[in-house]
Amino acid sequence: MEFCDQTVSRIFPLVRSGFTEVTSSSIHLWKFSLNSILWPGYSIDGDTDNTNYQKCSITALNQKEAWLRVDLKEVYSLHSVKIWYRQENPETILQETCKEISQYVWIYNNQSNDSDGVILEVCEIQIYGCPTGTFGTNCSQNCSHCKNTLTCDVETGACDNDGCAREGFEGSLCKGCPTGTFGTNCSQNCSHCKNTLTCDVETGACDNDGCAREGFEGSLCKACKPGQYGENCSLKCGNCNYNDTCDRITGQCETCAPGWKKTKNCDQECDSGYFGPQCTNSCKINCNENICDPVDGRCLEGCRPGWQAPHCNETCPDDRYGRNCEYSCSRYCYNATVCDKQTGHCPEGCIEGYQAPTCKQYVSRSGFDKTSLGVGFGAGSLVAVLLIVVICIPICLWHRLKRKRKRDLNAKYEKPQEFMQSPQEISQGSKPMAVKQISHYYTKKTEEEVSIAS
């Protein structure tokens, strides 16, 4: 007979009369009647008397193999099998530990005796185990500590090869990790932490002391992100070349970006007058004040006269001159020559009517500057107007004063009552004054007054 050869220990009986089913390879009939049939069900009826063969399940004689299959109707974590085998000796009881996850238990025999062939004689069978996911006495504990919660050892709770459900535990029984270790089956150590004895047993997170080495950050001591270095990645890389990043521990760049000196951290800008990778290029001599961009050499203060921005390494076009080529050459250079790119002077002078050296100013043929003459005429006209104003104002004021005095005299002699007689005086015998005489007197008096006033 073949059984699992393991330690026997009773846990929980799983065979239940009226629920569990059993079948066999054949059935022995010792008499030709129904009462003489040794049914397989006799092996699970709860009767453990193995001395009465009429209460046992016996297979037919002269067979090459014999088997008995027990169907528990559900999957269980099996622990052991106990069999009461038919013998004249009542001590013939077999017990075997068989720790498996199964719904069926097979008892198989292929060993023949000389007289009857292969035969099985089982009076009673009991199977012990627990519902899947539980273990221990009366199946009172569960397998939640295992990754595979259905397959822990039904007796001890030991996990299968899948190991523990949580990081930070090891062994089949998932005991806590030893000091200084963590992770699956405690296979990793806490050497990344400054305090190597206290990292988290599940995640490996370090305590407040932080990481053991520079160039790492966070409780899990992950490597610094690009552009950072030093303790807890608290420092920023210098100006490393293009997309290069610095050493996460020392901060050193492999090469520096243009515009920065070749120092450990590429943190010193080029000296004035130099630019480019490692500051090896000199600013162009035509940069004004010899100042250029430290990265690409552009002249920051513009170009000297006669040179084009931005790098001041090309002369002005033929029709331009001056600083940054900001001025246009005159069209009146003699023989249409190109003006000097720095000063704008026409090398062969000007055509008639324009003044050297730039030939931009028009002058008359007599040699006078037309523009200056116009300015002179304008200034003379202004002086003449001022003189006229100065002379006219006193004259106008004198005439206005004269007219005023004349009006005042006229108003004084307009009513000559003192020279005329009233009607009462005439009626009383006074001699009236002739009108002509009055008029003559008035006129004469007026002329005298005017003459005096004049």
SULPE-V377361 format. One record per pair of residues at least 4 apart in sequence whose ideal C-beta (glycine too) atoms are under 8 Angstrom apart, sorted by the first residue. I is the first residue (numbers start at 0). J is the second residue. If there is no record, write none. Layout:
i=I j=J
i=I j=J
This chain:
i=0 j=93
i=0 j=106
i=0 j=107
i=0 j=108
i=0 j=110
i=1 j=107
i=2 j=80
i=2 j=93
i=2 j=95
i=2 j=97
i=3 j=95
i=3 j=96
i=3 j=97
i=3 j=98
i=3 j=99
i=4 j=95
i=4 j=96
i=5 j=79
i=5 j=95
i=5 j=96
i=5 j=97
i=5 j=98
i=6 j=96
i=7 j=79
i=7 j=81
i=7 j=94
i=7 j=95
i=7 j=96
i=8 j=78
i=8 j=79
i=8 j=96
i=8 j=127
i=8 j=154
i=9 j=78
i=9 j=79
i=9 j=127
i=10 j=78
i=10 j=79
i=10 j=127
i=10 j=128
i=10 j=129
i=10 j=135
i=10 j=136
i=10 j=137
i=10 j=138
i=10 j=153
i=10 j=154
i=11 j=78
i=11 j=127
i=11 j=128
i=11 j=129
i=11 j=137
i=11 j=138
i=12 j=125
i=12 j=126
i=12 j=127
i=13 j=19
i=13 j=71
i=13 j=75
i=13 j=77
i=13 j=125
i=13 j=126
i=13 j=127
i=13 j=128
i=14 j=19
i=14 j=43
i=14 j=69
i=14 j=71
i=14 j=124
i=14 j=125
i=14 j=126
i=15 j=19
i=16 j=43
i=16 j=44
i=16 j=45
i=18 j=72
i=19 j=43
i=19 j=69
i=19 j=70
i=19 j=71
i=19 j=72
i=20 j=69
i=20 j=70
i=20 j=72
i=21 j=39
i=21 j=40
i=21 j=42
i=21 j=43
i=21 j=56
i=21 j=67
i=21 j=68
i=21 j=69
i=21 j=70
i=21 j=124
i=22 j=39
i=22 j=67
i=22 j=68
i=22 j=70
i=23 j=39
i=23 j=56
i=23 j=58
i=23 j=65
i=23 j=66
i=23 j=67
i=23 j=68
i=23 j=119
i=24 j=58
i=24 j=62
i=24 j=64
i=24 j=65
i=24 j=66
i=24 j=67
i=24 j=119
i=25 j=58
i=25 j=59
i=25 j=62
i=25 j=65
i=26 j=36
i=26 j=37
i=26 j=38
i=26 j=39
i=26 j=57
i=26 j=58
i=26 j=59
i=27 j=37
i=27 j=57
i=27 j=58
i=27 j=59
i=27 j=60
i=27 j=118
i=28 j=35
i=28 j=36
i=28 j=37
i=28 j=59
i=29 j=35
i=29 j=37
i=30 j=34
i=30 j=35
i=31 j=35
i=37 j=41
i=37 j=52
i=37 j=53
i=37 j=55
i=37 j=56
i=37 j=57
i=38 j=56
i=39 j=56
i=39 j=67
i=40 j=44
i=40 j=56
i=41 j=46
i=41 j=54
i=41 j=55
i=41 j=56
i=41 j=122
i=42 j=55
i=42 j=56
i=42 j=67
i=42 j=69
i=42 j=121
i=42 j=122
i=42 j=123
i=42 j=124
i=43 j=69
i=43 j=123
i=43 j=124
i=44 j=54
i=44 j=123
i=45 j=123
i=46 j=54
i=46 j=122
i=46 j=123
i=47 j=83
i=47 j=122
i=47 j=123
i=48 j=54
i=48 j=83
i=48 j=122
i=49 j=55
i=49 j=83
i=49 j=84
i=49 j=85
i=49 j=86
i=49 j=89
i=49 j=91
i=49 j=92
i=49 j=122
i=49 j=123
i=50 j=85
i=50 j=86
i=50 j=87
i=50 j=89
i=51 j=55
i=51 j=122
i=52 j=57
i=52 j=85
i=52 j=120
i=52 j=122
i=54 j=122
i=55 j=85
i=55 j=120
i=55 j=121
i=55 j=122
i=56 j=67
i=56 j=119
i=56 j=120
i=56 j=121
i=56 j=122
i=57 j=85
i=57 j=118
i=57 j=119
i=57 j=120
i=57 j=121
i=58 j=62
i=58 j=65
i=58 j=67
i=58 j=117
i=58 j=118
i=58 j=119
i=58 j=120
i=59 j=118
i=60 j=115
i=60 j=116
i=60 j=118
i=61 j=115
i=61 j=116
i=62 j=116
i=62 j=117
i=62 j=118
i=63 j=109
i=63 j=111
i=63 j=116
i=63 j=117
i=64 j=107
i=64 j=108
i=64 j=109
i=64 j=117
i=65 j=107
i=65 j=108
i=65 j=109
i=65 j=117
i=65 j=118
i=65 j=119
i=66 j=105
i=66 j=106
i=66 j=107
i=66 j=108
i=66 j=119
i=67 j=105
i=67 j=106
i=67 j=119
i=67 j=121
i=67 j=124
i=68 j=103
i=68 j=104
i=68 j=105
i=68 j=106
i=69 j=103
i=69 j=104
i=69 j=105
i=69 j=106
i=69 j=124
i=69 j=126
i=70 j=102
i=70 j=103
i=71 j=75
i=71 j=101
i=71 j=102
i=71 j=103
i=71 j=104
i=71 j=126
i=72 j=102
i=73 j=102
i=73 j=130
i=74 j=100
i=74 j=101
i=74 j=102
i=74 j=131
i=75 j=100
i=75 j=101
i=75 j=102
i=75 j=126
i=75 j=128
i=75 j=129
i=75 j=130
i=75 j=131
i=76 j=98
i=76 j=100
i=76 j=128
i=76 j=129
i=76 j=130
i=76 j=131
i=76 j=132
i=76 j=133
i=76 j=134
i=76 j=149
i=76 j=150
i=76 j=151
i=76 j=153
i=77 j=97
i=77 j=98
i=77 j=99
i=77 j=100
i=77 j=101
i=77 j=104
i=77 j=126
i=77 j=127
i=77 j=128
i=77 j=153
i=78 j=96
i=78 j=97
i=78 j=98
i=78 j=127
i=78 j=128
i=78 j=129
i=78 j=153
i=78 j=154
i=79 j=94
i=79 j=95
i=79 j=96
i=79 j=97
i=79 j=126
i=79 j=127
i=79 j=128
i=80 j=94
i=80 j=95
i=80 j=97
i=80 j=104
i=80 j=106
i=80 j=124
i=80 j=125
i=80 j=126
i=80 j=127
i=81 j=92
i=81 j=93
i=81 j=94
i=81 j=124
i=81 j=125
i=81 j=126
i=81 j=127
i=82 j=92
i=82 j=93
i=82 j=94
i=82 j=106
i=82 j=121
i=82 j=123
i=82 j=124
i=83 j=91
i=83 j=92
i=83 j=121
i=83 j=122
i=83 j=123
i=83 j=124
i=84 j=91
i=84 j=92
i=84 j=93
i=84 j=120
i=84 j=121
i=84 j=122
i=85 j=91
i=85 j=120
i=85 j=121
i=85 j=122
i=86 j=91
i=97 j=104
i=98 j=152
i=98 j=153
i=98 j=154
i=100 j=131
i=100 j=149
i=100 j=150
i=104 j=124
i=104 j=126
i=106 j=119
i=106 j=121
i=106 j=124
i=108 j=117
i=108 j=118
i=108 j=119
i=109 j=117
i=110 j=117
i=111 j=116
i=111 j=117
i=112 j=116
i=112 j=118
i=128 j=153
i=129 j=133
i=129 j=134
i=129 j=135
i=129 j=138
i=129 j=153
i=130 j=138
i=131 j=149
i=131 j=150
i=132 j=141
i=132 j=142
i=132 j=148
i=132 j=149
i=132 j=151
i=133 j=138
i=133 j=139
i=133 j=140
i=133 j=141
i=133 j=142
i=133 j=153
i=134 j=138
i=134 j=140
i=134 j=141
i=134 j=142
i=134 j=151
i=134 j=152
i=134 j=153
i=134 j=154
i=134 j=155
i=134 j=156
i=135 j=139
i=135 j=140
i=135 j=154
i=135 j=156
i=138 j=153
i=140 j=156
i=141 j=148
i=142 j=147
i=142 j=148
i=142 j=149
i=142 j=150
i=142 j=151
i=142 j=156
i=142 j=158
i=143 j=148
i=143 j=164
i=144 j=151
i=144 j=156
i=144 j=158
i=144 j=163
i=144 j=164
i=144 j=165
i=144 j=168
i=144 j=172
i=144 j=173
i=145 j=150
i=145 j=151
i=145 j=156
i=145 j=158
i=145 j=159
i=145 j=161
i=145 j=162
i=145 j=163
i=145 j=164
i=145 j=173
i=146 j=158
i=146 j=161
i=146 j=162
i=146 j=163
i=146 j=164
i=147 j=151
i=147 j=158
i=147 j=159
i=147 j=161
i=148 j=164
i=150 j=158
i=150 j=159
i=150 j=161
i=151 j=156
i=151 j=157
i=151 j=158
i=151 j=159
i=152 j=156
i=152 j=157
i=152 j=158
i=152 j=171
i=155 j=171
i=155 j=172
i=156 j=172
i=157 j=171
i=157 j=172
i=158 j=162
i=158 j=163
i=158 j=171
i=158 j=172
i=158 j=173
i=162 j=173
i=162 j=183
i=162 j=184
i=163 j=168
i=163 j=169
i=163 j=170
i=163 j=173
i=163 j=183
i=163 j=184
i=164 j=173
i=165 j=173
i=165 j=201
i=166 j=181
i=166 j=182
i=166 j=183
i=166 j=200
i=166 j=201
i=166 j=202
i=167 j=175
i=167 j=176
i=167 j=181
i=167 j=182
i=167 j=185
i=167 j=199
i=167 j=200
i=167 j=201
i=167 j=202
i=168 j=173
i=168 j=174
i=168 j=175
i=168 j=176
i=168 j=184
i=168 j=185
i=168 j=200
i=169 j=173
i=169 j=174
i=169 j=176
i=169 j=177
i=169 j=180
i=169 j=184
i=169 j=185
i=169 j=186
i=170 j=174
i=170 j=184
i=175 j=200
i=176 j=180
i=176 j=181
i=176 j=182
i=176 j=185
i=176 j=200
i=177 j=185
i=178 j=196
i=179 j=188
i=179 j=189
i=179 j=195
i=179 j=196
i=179 j=198
i=180 j=185
i=180 j=186
i=180 j=187
i=180 j=188
i=180 j=189
i=180 j=200
i=181 j=185
i=181 j=187
i=181 j=188
i=181 j=189
i=181 j=198
i=181 j=199
i=181 j=200
i=181 j=201
i=181 j=202
i=181 j=203
i=182 j=186
i=182 j=187
i=182 j=201
i=182 j=203
i=183 j=187
i=185 j=200
i=187 j=203
i=188 j=195
i=189 j=194
i=189 j=195
i=189 j=196
i=189 j=197
i=189 j=198
i=189 j=203
i=189 j=205
i=190 j=195
i=190 j=211
i=191 j=198
i=191 j=203
i=191 j=205
i=191 j=210
i=191 j=211
i=191 j=212
i=191 j=215
i=191 j=219
i=191 j=220
i=192 j=197
i=192 j=198
i=192 j=203
i=192 j=205
i=192 j=206
i=192 j=208
i=192 j=209
i=192 j=210
i=192 j=211
i=192 j=220
i=193 j=205
i=193 j=208
i=193 j=209
i=193 j=210
i=193 j=211
i=194 j=198
i=194 j=205
i=194 j=206
i=194 j=208
i=195 j=211
i=197 j=205
i=197 j=206
i=198 j=203
i=198 j=204
i=198 j=205
i=198 j=206
i=199 j=203
i=199 j=204
i=199 j=218
i=202 j=218
i=202 j=219
i=203 j=219
i=204 j=218
i=204 j=219
i=205 j=209
i=205 j=210
i=205 j=218
i=205 j=219
i=205 j=220
i=209 j=220
i=209 j=230
i=209 j=231
i=210 j=215
i=210 j=216
i=210 j=220
i=210 j=230
i=210 j=231
i=211 j=220
i=212 j=220
i=212 j=248
i=213 j=228
i=213 j=229
i=213 j=230
i=213 j=247
i=213 j=248
i=214 j=222
i=214 j=223
i=214 j=228
i=214 j=229
i=214 j=232
i=214 j=246
i=214 j=247
i=214 j=248
i=215 j=220
i=215 j=221
i=215 j=222
i=215 j=223
i=215 j=231
i=215 j=232
i=215 j=247
i=216 j=220
i=216 j=221
i=216 j=223
i=216 j=227
i=216 j=231
i=216 j=232
i=217 j=221
i=222 j=247
i=223 j=227
i=223 j=228
i=223 j=229
i=223 j=232
i=223 j=247
i=224 j=232
i=225 j=236
i=225 j=244
i=226 j=235
i=226 j=236
i=226 j=244
i=226 j=245
i=227 j=232
i=227 j=233
i=227 j=234
i=227 j=235
i=227 j=236
i=227 j=247
i=228 j=232
i=228 j=234
i=228 j=235
i=228 j=236
i=228 j=245
i=228 j=246
i=228 j=247
i=228 j=248
i=228 j=249
i=228 j=250
i=229 j=233
i=229 j=234
i=229 j=248
i=229 j=250
i=232 j=247
i=234 j=250
i=236 j=244
i=236 j=245
i=236 j=250
i=236 j=252
i=236 j=264
i=237 j=245
i=237 j=250
i=237 j=252
i=237 j=255
i=237 j=259
i=237 j=262
i=237 j=264
i=237 j=265
i=237 j=266
i=238 j=252
i=238 j=255
i=238 j=256
i=238 j=258
i=238 j=259
i=238 j=265
i=238 j=266
i=239 j=243
i=239 j=244
i=239 j=245
i=239 j=252
i=239 j=253
i=239 j=254
i=239 j=255
i=239 j=256
i=239 j=265
i=240 j=252
i=240 j=253
i=240 j=254
i=240 j=255
i=240 j=256
i=240 j=257
i=240 j=265
i=240 j=276
i=241 j=256
i=243 j=252
i=243 j=253
i=243 j=254
i=245 j=249
i=245 j=250
i=245 j=251
i=245 j=252
i=245 j=264
i=246 j=250
i=246 j=251
i=246 j=252
i=249 j=263
i=250 j=263
i=250 j=264
i=251 j=263
i=251 j=264
i=252 j=263
i=252 j=264
i=252 j=265
i=254 j=261
i=254 j=276
i=254 j=277
i=255 j=259
i=255 j=260
i=255 j=261
i=255 j=262
i=255 j=265
i=255 j=276
i=255 j=277
i=256 j=265
i=256 j=276
i=256 j=294
i=257 j=274
i=257 j=275
i=257 j=276
i=257 j=293
i=257 j=294
i=257 j=295
i=258 j=268
i=258 j=269
i=258 j=274
i=258 j=275
i=258 j=278
i=258 j=292
i=258 j=293
i=258 j=294
i=259 j=265
i=259 j=266
i=259 j=267
i=259 j=268
i=259 j=269
i=259 j=277
i=259 j=278
i=259 j=293
i=260 j=265
i=260 j=267
i=260 j=268
i=260 j=269
i=260 j=277
i=260 j=278
i=261 j=265
i=261 j=277
i=261 j=278
i=262 j=266
i=262 j=267
i=268 j=293
i=269 j=273
i=269 j=274
i=269 j=275
i=269 j=278
i=269 j=293
i=270 j=278
i=271 j=289
i=271 j=290
i=272 j=281
i=272 j=282
i=272 j=289
i=272 j=290
i=272 j=291
i=273 j=278
i=273 j=279
i=273 j=280
i=273 j=281
i=273 j=282
i=273 j=293
i=274 j=278
i=274 j=280
i=274 j=281
i=274 j=282
i=274 j=291
i=274 j=292
i=274 j=293
i=274 j=294
i=274 j=295
i=274 j=296
i=275 j=279
i=275 j=280
i=275 j=294
i=275 j=295
i=275 j=296
i=278 j=293
i=280 j=296
i=282 j=286
i=282 j=289
i=282 j=290
i=282 j=291
i=282 j=296
i=282 j=298
i=283 j=291
i=283 j=296
i=283 j=298
i=283 j=310
i=283 j=311
i=283 j=312
i=284 j=289
i=285 j=298
i=285 j=302
i=285 j=303
i=285 j=305
i=285 j=306
i=285 j=311
i=285 j=312
i=286 j=290
i=286 j=291
i=286 j=298
i=286 j=299
i=286 j=300
i=286 j=301
i=286 j=302
i=286 j=303
i=286 j=311
i=287 j=298
i=287 j=300
i=287 j=301
i=287 j=302
i=287 j=303
i=287 j=311
i=287 j=322
i=288 j=300
i=290 j=298
i=290 j=299
i=290 j=300
i=291 j=296
i=291 j=297
i=291 j=298
i=291 j=299
i=291 j=310
i=292 j=296
i=292 j=297
i=292 j=298
i=292 j=299
i=296 j=310
i=297 j=308
i=297 j=309
i=297 j=310
i=298 j=302
i=298 j=308
i=298 j=309
i=298 j=310
i=298 j=311
i=301 j=308
i=301 j=311
i=301 j=322
i=301 j=323
i=302 j=306
i=302 j=307
i=302 j=308
i=302 j=311
i=302 j=322
i=302 j=323
i=302 j=324
i=303 j=311
i=303 j=322
i=303 j=341
i=304 j=320
i=304 j=321
i=304 j=322
i=304 j=340
i=304 j=341
i=304 j=342
i=305 j=314
i=305 j=315
i=305 j=320
i=305 j=321
i=305 j=324
i=305 j=339
i=305 j=340
i=305 j=341
i=306 j=311
i=306 j=312
i=306 j=313
i=306 j=314
i=306 j=315
i=306 j=323
i=306 j=324
i=307 j=311
i=307 j=313
i=307 j=314
i=307 j=315
i=307 j=316
i=307 j=323
i=307 j=324
i=308 j=323
i=308 j=324
i=314 j=340
i=315 j=319
i=315 j=320
i=315 j=321
i=315 j=324
i=315 j=340
i=316 j=324
i=317 j=328
i=317 j=337
i=318 j=327
i=318 j=328
i=318 j=337
i=319 j=324
i=319 j=325
i=319 j=326
i=319 j=327
i=319 j=328
i=319 j=340
i=320 j=324
i=320 j=326
i=320 j=328
i=320 j=338
i=320 j=339
i=320 j=340
i=320 j=341
i=320 j=342
i=320 j=343
i=321 j=325
i=321 j=326
i=321 j=341
i=321 j=342
i=321 j=343
i=324 j=340
i=326 j=343
i=328 j=332
i=328 j=337
i=328 j=338
i=328 j=343
i=328 j=345
i=329 j=338
i=329 j=343
i=329 j=345
i=329 j=349
i=329 j=353
i=329 j=357
i=329 j=358
i=329 j=359
i=330 j=335
i=331 j=345
i=331 j=349
i=331 j=350
i=331 j=352
i=331 j=353
i=331 j=358
i=331 j=359
i=332 j=336
i=332 j=337
i=332 j=338
i=332 j=345
i=332 j=346
i=332 j=347
i=332 j=348
i=332 j=349
i=332 j=350
i=332 j=358
i=333 j=345
i=333 j=347
i=333 j=348
i=333 j=349
i=333 j=350
i=333 j=358
i=334 j=347
i=336 j=345
i=336 j=346
i=336 j=347
i=337 j=346
i=338 j=342
i=338 j=343
i=338 j=344
i=338 j=345
i=338 j=346
i=338 j=357
i=339 j=343
i=339 j=344
i=339 j=345
i=339 j=346
i=342 j=356
i=342 j=357
i=343 j=356
i=343 j=357
i=344 j=355
i=344 j=356
i=344 j=357
i=345 j=349
i=345 j=355
i=345 j=356
i=345 j=357
i=345 j=358
i=348 j=355
i=348 j=358
i=349 j=353
i=349 j=354
i=349 j=355
i=349 j=358
i=350 j=358
i=351 j=364
i=352 j=361
i=352 j=362
i=352 j=363
i=352 j=364
i=353 j=358
i=353 j=359
i=353 j=360
i=353 j=361
i=353 j=362
i=354 j=358
i=354 j=359
i=354 j=360
i=354 j=361
i=354 j=362
i=354 j=368
i=360 j=368
i=360 j=370
i=361 j=369
i=361 j=370
i=362 j=366
i=362 j=367
i=362 j=368
i=362 j=369
i=362 j=370
i=363 j=367
i=363 j=368
i=363 j=369
i=363 j=372
i=367 j=371
i=367 j=372
i=368 j=372
i=369 j=373
i=370 j=374
i=371 j=375
i=372 j=376
i=373 j=377
i=374 j=378
i=375 j=379
i=376 j=380
i=377 j=381
i=378 j=382
i=379 j=383
i=380 j=384
i=381 j=385
i=382 j=386
i=383 j=387
i=384 j=388
i=385 j=389
i=386 j=390
i=387 j=391
i=388 j=392
i=390 j=394
i=391 j=395
i=392 j=396
i=393 j=397
i=394 j=398
i=395 j=399
i=396 j=400
i=397 j=401
i=398 j=402
i=399 j=403
i=400 j=404
i=401 j=405
i=402 j=406
i=403 j=407
i=404 j=408
i=404 j=452
i=405 j=409
i=405 j=449
i=405 j=452
i=406 j=410
i=407 j=411
i=408 j=412
i=408 j=445
i=408 j=448
i=408 j=449
i=408 j=452
i=409 j=413
i=411 j=448
i=412 j=441
i=412 j=444
i=412 j=445
i=412 j=448
i=415 j=419
i=415 j=437
i=415 j=441
i=418 j=432
i=418 j=437
i=418 j=440
i=418 j=441
i=419 j=432
i=419 j=437
i=420 j=424
i=420 j=425
i=420 j=429
i=420 j=431
i=420 j=432
i=421 j=425
i=422 j=426
i=423 j=427
i=424 j=429
i=425 j=429
i=425 j=431
i=432 j=436
i=432 j=437
i=433 j=437
i=434 j=438
i=435 j=439
i=436 j=440
i=437 j=441
i=438 j=442
i=439 j=443
i=440 j=444
i=441 j=445
i=442 j=446
i=443 j=447
i=444 j=448
i=445 j=449
i=446 j=450
i=447 j=451
i=448 j=452
i=449 j=453
